[in-house]
Amino acid sequence: MTSTAAMFDVGDYVVYPKHGVGRVIELQDSEIAGMQLQLYVLRFEKEKMTLRVPFNKAEGVGMRKLSSDKTLKEAMQTLTGKPRVKRTMWSRRAQEYEAKINSGDLVSIAEVTRDLFRPDDQPEQSYSERQIFEAASSRLARELAAMEKTDEKAALQKILAVLNEAAPQYYEKAE
């Protein structure tokens, strides 16, 4: 068995693209189907889920450390931009939004959050728009919370404050 050096240590926060922010709780050696494997054991508290990722597959699935401060700044700046809503069918846009969220890229997730945000004085969103907005904003908030050593609720409030401050210039007041 070739020993691969661990890229992540126990206690590290990591981003797994399809699930968001998790924490390495154990490095494990296991025999699976007759093969010796070294595994990261990740815990995703919000989903109450544990995931085992082989060392040699971690990079291939896009598992990464938390974003840099520079990337976080870029993501927060993205939230203040003008929402871009393509005039394509909702089902196609929804697929694109889901792909951006599952990419694990913080700036892409911020774009989805910005594009689907609706200030309180604007018409209601559809159920599916709201679901995707909540998925994106939650994913963004969890990474922000891990980076700033706060909780998801406080991070989400910070994100919504940025959106509410930037939004009025892009929306007409609903009468």
Helices and strands as residue ranges (DSSP letters): E 13-16, E 20-32, E 35-44, E 49-54, H 55-58, E 64-65, H 69-79, H 90-103, H 106-116, H 127-148, H 152-166, G 167-170
